Amino acid sequence: MPEWLIWIVAIVIVFEIGEHIVVPLIWSLRQRRRGKPDPLADLTARRVKVATWSNGRGQVFVGSERWLAQGPKDLTQGEEVVVLGNEGLVLFVDRLHQRLTDHQSPAG
């Protein structure tokens, strides 16, 4: 076999090893170091709409997704509420107007 052909095969093998083993390994290690983002952190303070509700529990729409939620007992379907936090995949919500008036400064 000609020497130039051996060199070409060797170069292709080294390139393939780098492309399919070394680069993914380095990328994986860099991703681990960054840590996993918390997708639920973006939901806090977000306005959502009540889908179904009964006795302080129900479902709310977050975009087009339905999420389990807990909050005031007397929320109604279609009411806009604010996400206060979560425990696992259950969101804690409260009335939007109550939260806004709690933070308004007194007139004077």
Secondary structure, 3 states (H helix, E strand, C coil): CCHHHHHHHHHHHHHHHHHHHHHHHHHHHHHHHHCCCCHHHHHCCCEEEEEEEECCEEEEEECCEEEEEECCCCCCCCCEEEEEEEECCEEEEEEHHHHHHHCCCCCC
